[in-house]
Amino acid sequence: MKWKPDWTDIAENLLIGLLAVAAAAIFIVFCVCVWKDVTTERTIIMRDGSQSYACSISDISQTPYDCKPIEDTK
């Protein structure tokens, strides 16, 4: 008796493998993006007249972003 491959099982296994690889790739890209922001981000203080702002900068882009006013404590 000659063995015949079951193409539906083969296709199902390939699809499961492809989905597992795609999920792993998405997870790795997400982790790298989060790691980049965490490891390269620094906080600086900027002044505009009498108001001070805490801003974030990164090694990749020196443009300040996410600036928030600093409140005086009394």
Biopython code that builds the backbone (N, CA, C, O; Angstrom):
import numpy as np
from Bio.PDB.StructureBuilder import StructureBuilder

atoms = [
    (1, "MET", "N", (0.835, -1.169, 0.000)),
    (1, "MET", "CA", (0.000, 0.000, 0.000)),
    (1, "MET", "C", (0.890, 1.246, 0.000)),
    (1, "MET", "O", (1.810, 1.356, 0.811)),
    (2, "LYS", "N", (0.621, 2.158, -0.887)),
    (2, "LYS", "CA", (1.420, 3.365, -1.038)),
    (2, "LYS", "C", (0.876, 4.463, -0.124)),
    (2, "LYS", "O", (-0.335, 4.653, -0.013)),
    (3, "TRP", "N", (1.799, 5.186, 0.531)),
    (3, "TRP", "CA", (1.404, 6.257, 1.443)),
    (3, "TRP", "C", (1.015, 7.494, 0.647)),
    (3, "TRP", "O", (1.729, 7.897, -0.270)),
    (4, "LYS", "N", (-0.112, 8.093, 0.994)),
    (4, "LYS", "CA", (-0.572, 9.324, 0.356)),
    (4, "LYS", "C", (-0.589, 10.423, 1.416)),
    (4, "LYS", "O", (-1.144, 10.241, 2.500)),
    (5, "PRO", "N", (0.020, 11.561, 1.097)),
    (5, "PRO", "CA", (0.021, 12.654, 2.087)),
    (5, "PRO", "C", (-1.382, 13.228, 2.264)),
    (5, "PRO", "O", (-2.163, 13.313, 1.316)),
    (6, "ASP", "N", (-1.678, 13.616, 3.490)),
    (6, "ASP", "CA", (-2.949, 14.264, 3.806)),
    (6, "ASP", "C", (-2.717, 15.772, 3.715)),
    (6, "ASP", "O", (-2.212, 16.392, 4.651)),
    (7, "TRP", "N", (-3.088, 16.344, 2.587)),
    (7, "TRP", "CA", (-2.766, 17.738, 2.310)),
    (7, "TRP", "C", (-3.471, 18.700, 3.259)),
    (7, "TRP", "O", (-2.941, 19.778, 3.530)),
    (8, "THR", "N", (-4.619, 18.356, 3.759)),
    (8, "THR", "CA", (-5.306, 19.259, 4.686)),
    (8, "THR", "C", (-4.559, 19.345, 6.017)),
    (8, "THR", "O", (-4.467, 20.424, 6.602)),
    (9, "ASP", "N", (-4.028, 18.229, 6.498)),
    (9, "ASP", "CA", (-3.231, 18.263, 7.733)),
    (9, "ASP", "C", (-1.933, 19.039, 7.529)),
    (9, "ASP", "O", (-1.509, 19.796, 8.402)),
    (10, "ILE", "N", (-1.310, 18.847, 6.378)),
    (10, "ILE", "CA", (-0.073, 19.571, 6.081)),
    (10, "ILE", "C", (-0.343, 21.069, 6.020)),
    (10, "ILE", "O", (0.418, 21.853, 6.587)),
    (11, "ALA", "N", (-1.404, 21.476, 5.348)),
    (11, "ALA", "CA", (-1.748, 22.897, 5.241)),
    (11, "ALA", "C", (-2.083, 23.485, 6.609)),
    (11, "ALA", "O", (-1.696, 24.612, 6.919)),
    (12, "GLU", "N", (-2.803, 22.718, 7.424)),
    (12, "GLU", "CA", (-3.154, 23.197, 8.761)),
    (12, "GLU", "C", (-1.903, 23.395, 9.628)),
    (12, "GLU", "O", (-1.792, 24.395, 10.337)),
    (13, "ASN", "N", (-0.975, 22.453, 9.570)),
    (13, "ASN", "CA", (0.260, 22.574, 10.346)),
    (13, "ASN", "C", (1.117, 23.742, 9.872)),
    (13, "ASN", "O", (1.719, 24.446, 10.682)),
    (14, "LEU", "N", (1.170, 23.946, 8.552)),
    (14, "LEU", "CA", (1.923, 25.088, 8.031)),
    (14, "LEU", "C", (1.293, 26.408, 8.467)),
    (14, "LEU", "O", (2.004, 27.357, 8.798)),
    (15, "LEU", "N", (-0.034, 26.470, 8.469)),
    (15, "LEU", "CA", (-0.723, 27.686, 8.886)),
    (15, "LEU", "C", (-0.476, 27.974, 10.363)),
    (15, "LEU", "O", (-0.241, 29.124, 10.733)),
    (16, "ILE", "N", (-0.524, 26.960, 11.201)),
    (16, "ILE", "CA", (-0.251, 27.144, 12.629)),
    (16, "ILE", "C", (1.179, 27.623, 12.839)),
    (16, "ILE", "O", (1.423, 28.520, 13.646)),
    (17, "GLY", "N", (2.120, 27.032, 12.119)),
    (17, "GLY", "CA", (3.513, 27.468, 12.218)),
    (17, "GLY", "C", (3.705, 28.902, 11.761)),
    (17, "GLY", "O", (4.445, 29.665, 12.382)),
    (18, "LEU", "N", (3.036, 29.268, 10.673)),
    (18, "LEU", "CA", (3.131, 30.635, 10.164)),
    (18, "LEU", "C", (2.552, 31.631, 11.154)),
    (18, "LEU", "O", (3.122, 32.703, 11.357)),
    (19, "LEU", "N", (1.427, 31.291, 11.772)),
    (19, "LEU", "CA", (0.823, 32.179, 12.769)),
    (19, "LEU", "C", (1.728, 32.321, 13.991)),
    (19, "LEU", "O", (1.837, 33.411, 14.554)),
    (20, "ALA", "N", (2.374, 31.241, 14.403)),
    (20, "ALA", "CA", (3.292, 31.312, 15.548)),
    (20, "ALA", "C", (4.483, 32.212, 15.234)),
    (20, "ALA", "O", (4.897, 33.006, 16.080)),
    (21, "VAL", "N", (5.034, 32.098, 14.037)),
    (21, "VAL", "CA", (6.162, 32.951, 13.640)),
    (21, "VAL", "C", (5.723, 34.408, 13.546)),
    (21, "VAL", "O", (6.462, 35.297, 13.969)),
    (22, "ALA", "N", (4.540, 34.668, 13.002)),
    (22, "ALA", "CA", (4.032, 36.039, 12.898)),
    (22, "ALA", "C", (3.810, 36.642, 14.283)),
    (22, "ALA", "O", (4.141, 37.806, 14.511)),
    (23, "ALA", "N", (3.252, 35.861, 15.211)),
    (23, "ALA", "CA", (3.038, 36.366, 16.575)),
    (23, "ALA", "C", (4.371, 36.675, 17.249)),
    (23, "ALA", "O", (4.494, 37.685, 17.942)),
    (24, "ALA", "N", (5.359, 35.825, 17.054)),
    (24, "ALA", "CA", (6.678, 36.074, 17.638)),
    (24, "ALA", "C", (7.310, 37.326, 17.043)),
    (24, "ALA", "O", (7.939, 38.099, 17.765)),
    (25, "ALA", "N", (7.155, 37.535, 15.750)),
    (25, "ALA", "CA", (7.717, 38.727, 15.101)),
    (25, "ALA", "C", (7.058, 39.994, 15.614)),
    (25, "ALA", "O", (7.740, 40.987, 15.867)),
    (26, "ILE", "N", (5.745, 39.972, 15.771)),
    (26, "ILE", "CA", (5.040, 41.146, 16.296)),
    (26, "ILE", "C", (5.481, 41.439, 17.720)),
    (26, "ILE", "O", (5.681, 42.600, 18.077)),
    (27, "PHE", "N", (5.635, 40.406, 18.537)),
    (27, "PHE", "CA", (6.088, 40.572, 19.914)),
    (27, "PHE", "C", (7.489, 41.172, 19.962)),
    (27, "PHE", "O", (7.751, 42.058, 20.775)),
    (28, "ILE", "N", (8.386, 40.707, 19.110)),
    (28, "ILE", "CA", (9.759, 41.221, 19.082)),
    (28, "ILE", "C", (9.779, 42.681, 18.654)),
    (28, "ILE", "O", (10.495, 43.484, 19.251)),
    (29, "VAL", "N", (9.011, 43.039, 17.637)),
    (29, "VAL", "CA", (8.958, 44.440, 17.182)),
    (29, "VAL", "C", (8.420, 45.329, 18.294)),
    (29, "VAL", "O", (8.949, 46.417, 18.517)),
    (30, "PHE", "N", (7.377, 44.888, 18.996)),
    (30, "PHE", "CA", (6.818, 45.653, 20.106)),
    (30, "PHE", "C", (7.857, 45.853, 21.201)),
    (30, "PHE", "O", (8.015, 46.963, 21.710)),
    (31, "CYS", "N", (8.564, 44.793, 21.567)),
    (31, "CYS", "CA", (9.575, 44.890, 22.633)),
    (31, "CYS", "C", (10.711, 45.831, 22.243)),
    (31, "CYS", "O", (11.188, 46.605, 23.074)),
    (32, "VAL", "N", (11.141, 45.771, 20.997)),
    (32, "VAL", "CA", (12.227, 46.651, 20.544)),
    (32, "VAL", "C", (11.771, 48.103, 20.582)),
    (32, "VAL", "O", (12.542, 48.972, 20.989)),
    (33, "CYS", "N", (10.544, 48.388, 20.172)),
    (33, "CYS", "CA", (10.032, 49.765, 20.197)),
    (33, "CYS", "C", (9.942, 50.285, 21.631)),
    (33, "CYS", "O", (10.319, 51.427, 21.895)),
    (34, "VAL", "N", (9.454, 49.472, 22.550)),
    (34, "VAL", "CA", (9.359, 49.886, 23.951)),
    (34, "VAL", "C", (10.750, 50.067, 24.526)),
    (34, "VAL", "O", (10.997, 51.038, 25.241)),
    (35, "TRP", "N", (11.667, 49.152, 24.229)),
    (35, "TRP", "CA", (13.037, 49.232, 24.741)),
    (35, "TRP", "C", (13.726, 50.497, 24.243)),
    (35, "TRP", "O", (14.454, 51.144, 24.997)),
    (36, "LYS", "N", (13.503, 50.856, 22.977)),
    (36, "LYS", "CA", (14.123, 52.048, 22.405)),
    (36, "LYS", "C", (13.688, 53.291, 23.165)),
    (36, "LYS", "O", (14.517, 54.143, 23.485)),
    (37, "ASP", "N", (12.390, 53.403, 23.457)),
    (37, "ASP", "CA", (11.894, 54.577, 24.176)),
    (37, "ASP", "C", (12.419, 54.621, 25.600)),
    (37, "ASP", "O", (12.746, 55.697, 26.102)),
    (38, "VAL", "N", (12.504, 53.487, 26.253)),
    (38, "VAL", "CA", (12.919, 53.456, 27.654)),
    (38, "VAL", "C", (14.410, 53.740, 27.787)),
    (38, "VAL", "O", (14.818, 54.459, 28.699)),
    (39, "THR", "N", (15.218, 53.199, 26.907)),
    (39, "THR", "CA", (16.669, 53.314, 27.070)),
    (39, "THR", "C", (17.240, 54.612, 26.525)),
    (39, "THR", "O", (18.337, 55.003, 26.924)),
    (40, "THR", "N", (16.542, 55.287, 25.635)),
    (40, "THR", "CA", (17.118, 56.490, 25.035)),
    (40, "THR", "C", (16.445, 57.766, 25.501)),
    (40, "THR", "O", (16.821, 58.851, 25.056)),
    (41, "GLU", "N", (15.455, 57.670, 26.390)),
    (41, "GLU", "CA", (14.697, 58.853, 26.800)),
    (41, "GLU", "C", (15.318, 59.506, 28.031)),
    (41, "GLU", "O", (15.689, 58.826, 28.988)),
    (42, "ARG", "N", (15.427, 60.840, 27.993)),
    (42, "ARG", "CA", (15.916, 61.615, 29.130)),
    (42, "ARG", "C", (14.988, 62.797, 29.349)),
    (42, "ARG", "O", (14.287, 63.230, 28.435)),
    (43, "THR", "N", (14.992, 63.313, 30.570)),
    (43, "THR", "CA", (14.172, 64.475, 30.907)),
    (43, "THR", "C", (15.065, 65.693, 31.061)),
    (43, "THR", "O", (16.110, 65.636, 31.708)),
    (44, "ILE", "N", (14.643, 66.784, 30.463)),
    (44, "ILE", "CA", (15.367, 68.044, 30.600)),
    (44, "ILE", "C", (14.391, 69.099, 31.116)),
    (44, "ILE", "O", (13.176, 68.943, 31.001)),
    (45, "ILE", "N", (14.929, 70.161, 31.677)),
    (45, "ILE", "CA", (14.136, 71.290, 32.155)),
    (45, "ILE", "C", (14.350, 72.452, 31.188)),
    (45, "ILE", "O", (15.485, 72.844, 30.915)),
    (46, "MET", "N", (13.246, 73.000, 30.671)),
    (46, "MET", "CA", (13.322, 74.168, 29.788)),
    (46, "MET", "C", (12.610, 75.320, 30.475)),
    (46, "MET", "O", (11.610, 75.129, 31.166)),
    (47, "ARG", "N", (13.145, 76.529, 30.273)),
    (47, "ARG", "CA", (12.553, 77.708, 30.883)),
    (47, "ARG", "C", (12.077, 78.672, 29.805)),
    (47, "ARG", "O", (12.736, 78.884, 28.787)),
    (48, "ASP", "N", (10.904, 79.248, 30.068)),
    (48, "ASP", "CA", (10.348, 80.264, 29.189)),
    (48, "ASP", "C", (9.878, 81.399, 30.087)),
    (48, "ASP", "O", (8.764, 81.369, 30.610)),
    (49, "GLY", "N", (10.729, 82.393, 30.261)),
    (49, "GLY", "CA", (10.412, 83.485, 31.184)),
    (49, "GLY", "C", (10.451, 82.965, 32.605)),
    (49, "GLY", "O", (11.488, 82.483, 33.062)),
    (50, "SER", "N", (9.341, 83.056, 33.304)),
    (50, "SER", "CA", (9.298, 82.597, 34.686)),
    (50, "SER", "C", (8.727, 81.177, 34.802)),
    (50, "SER", "O", (8.700, 80.618, 35.899)),
    (51, "GLN", "N", (8.276, 80.593, 33.702)),
    (51, "GLN", "CA", (7.683, 79.245, 33.719)),
    (51, "GLN", "C", (8.724, 78.203, 33.314)),
    (51, "GLN", "O", (9.469, 78.405, 32.355)),
    (52, "SER", "N", (8.773, 77.091, 34.045)),
    (52, "SER", "CA", (9.666, 75.983, 33.724)),
    (52, "SER", "C", (8.846, 74.798, 33.234)),
    (52, "SER", "O", (7.716, 74.581, 33.672)),
    (53, "TYR", "N", (9.435, 74.034, 32.318)),
    (53, "TYR", "CA", (8.773, 72.868, 31.741)),
    (53, "TYR", "C", (9.709, 71.666, 31.821)),
    (53, "TYR", "O", (10.912, 71.788, 31.588)),
    (54, "ALA", "N", (9.150, 70.510, 32.150)),
    (54, "ALA", "CA", (9.889, 69.250, 32.099)),
    (54, "ALA", "C", (9.578, 68.602, 30.755)),
    (54, "ALA", "O", (8.424, 68.277, 30.475)),
    (55, "CYS", "N", (10.603, 68.411, 29.920)),
    (55, "CYS", "CA", (10.417, 67.847, 28.585)),
    (55, "CYS", "C", (11.261, 66.587, 28.430)),
    (55, "CYS", "O", (12.278, 66.415, 29.101)),
    (56, "SER", "N", (10.826, 65.727, 27.548)),
    (56, "SER", "CA", (11.576, 64.513, 27.245)),
    (56, "SER", "C", (12.309, 64.698, 25.930)),
    (56, "SER", "O", (11.792, 65.319, 25.000)),
    (57, "ILE", "N", (13.517, 64.154, 25.858)),
    (57, "ILE", "CA", (14.275, 64.083, 24.607)),
    (57, "ILE", "C", (14.841, 62.669, 24.508)),
    (57, "ILE", "O", (14.897, 61.947, 25.504)),
    (58, "SER", "N", (15.254, 62.280, 23.323)),
    (58, "SER", "CA", (15.879, 60.975, 23.151)),
    (58, "SER", "C", (17.174, 61.148, 22.375)),
    (58, "SER", "O", (17.413, 62.190, 21.765)),
    (59, "ASP", "N", (18.006, 60.114, 22.405)),
    (59, "ASP", "CA", (19.262, 60.147, 21.656)),
    (59, "ASP", "C", (18.996, 60.132, 20.156)),
    (59, "ASP", "O", (19.825, 60.596, 19.374)),
    (60, "ILE", "N", (17.859, 59.608, 19.756)),
    (60, "ILE", "CA", (17.531, 59.510, 18.336)),
    (60, "ILE", "C", (17.082, 60.860, 17.800)),
    (60, "ILE", "O", (17.500, 61.267, 16.716)),
    (61, "SER", "N", (16.233, 61.558, 18.549)),
    (61, "SER", "CA", (15.742, 62.867, 18.141)),
    (61, "SER", "C", (15.919, 63.834, 19.306)),
    (61, "SER", "O", (15.364, 63.621, 20.384)),
    (62, "GLN", "N", (16.687, 64.887, 19.090)),
    (62, "GLN", "CA", (16.958, 65.851, 20.152)),
    (62, "GLN", "C", (15.840, 66.869, 20.327)),
    (62, "GLN", "O", (15.957, 67.762, 21.166)),
    (63, "THR", "N", (14.765, 66.762, 19.562)),
    (63, "THR", "CA", (13.640, 67.682, 19.676)),
    (63, "THR", "C", (12.839, 67.369, 20.940)),
    (63, "THR", "O", (12.397, 66.235, 21.122)),
    (64, "PRO", "N", (12.647, 68.362, 21.817)),
    (64, "PRO", "CA", (11.868, 68.112, 23.038)),
    (64, "PRO", "C", (10.410, 67.776, 22.717)),
    (64, "PRO", "O", (9.818, 68.344, 21.799)),
    (65, "TYR", "N", (9.842, 66.845, 23.487)),
    (65, "TYR", "CA", (8.438, 66.483, 23.323)),
    (65, "TYR", "C", (7.848, 66.155, 24.687)),
    (65, "TYR", "O", (8.580, 65.977, 25.660)),
    (66, "ASP", "N", (6.551, 66.077, 24.753)),
    (66, "ASP", "CA", (5.816, 65.749, 25.979)),
    (66, "ASP", "C", (6.200, 66.716, 27.112)),
    (66, "ASP", "O", (6.492, 66.295, 28.231)),
    (67, "CYS", "N", (6.192, 68.016, 26.797)),
    (67, "CYS", "CA", (6.556, 69.032, 27.800)),
    (67, "CYS", "C", (5.376, 69.310, 28.724)),
    (67, "CYS", "O", (4.243, 69.485, 28.277)),
    (68, "LYS", "N", (5.663, 69.347, 30.008)),
    (68, "LYS", "CA", (4.633, 69.622, 31.017)),
    (68, "LYS", "C", (5.134, 70.720, 31.938)),
    (68, "LYS", "O", (6.301, 70.716, 32.331)),
    (69, "PRO", "N", (4.258, 71.669, 32.290)),
    (69, "PRO", "CA", (4.688, 72.750, 33.185)),
    (69, "PRO", "C", (5.003, 72.199, 34.581)),
    (69, "PRO", "O", (4.358, 71.275, 35.076)),
    (70, "ILE", "N", (6.011, 72.805, 35.182)),
    (70, "ILE", "CA", (6.407, 72.427, 36.537)),
    (70, "ILE", "C", (5.730, 73.398, 37.497)),
    (70, "ILE", "O", (5.878, 74.614, 37.380)),
    (71, "GLU", "N", (4.994, 72.844, 38.440)),
    (71, "GLU", "CA", (4.285, 73.670, 39.427)),
    (71, "GLU", "C", (5.223, 73.982, 40.598)),
    (71, "GLU", "O", (5.984, 73.124, 41.044)),
    (72, "ASP", "N", (5.154, 75.213, 41.080)),
    (72, "ASP", "CA", (5.921, 75.590, 42.268)),
    (72, "ASP", "C", (5.276, 74.984, 43.503)),
    (72, "ASP", "O", (4.053, 74.979, 43.637)),
    (73, "THR", "N", (6.114, 74.468, 44.412)),
    (73, "THR", "CA", (5.590, 73.946, 45.668)),
    (73, "THR", "C", (5.697, 75.030, 46.725)),
    (73, "THR", "O", (6.678, 75.772, 46.765)),
    (74, "LYS", "N", (4.694, 75.121, 47.575)),
    (74, "LYS", "CA", (4.698, 76.156, 48.598)),
    (74, "LYS", "C", (4.504, 75.557, 49.956)),
    (74, "LYS", "O", (4.479, 76.280, 50.952)),
]
sb = StructureBuilder()
sb.init_structure("model")
sb.init_model(0)
sb.init_chain("A")
sb.init_seg("    ")
for serial, (resi, resn, name, xyz) in enumerate(atoms, 1):
    if name == "N":
        sb.init_residue(resn, " ", resi, " ")
    sb.init_atom(name, np.array(xyz, "f"), 0.0, 1.0, " ", f" {name:<3s}", serial, name[0])
structure = sb.get_structure()
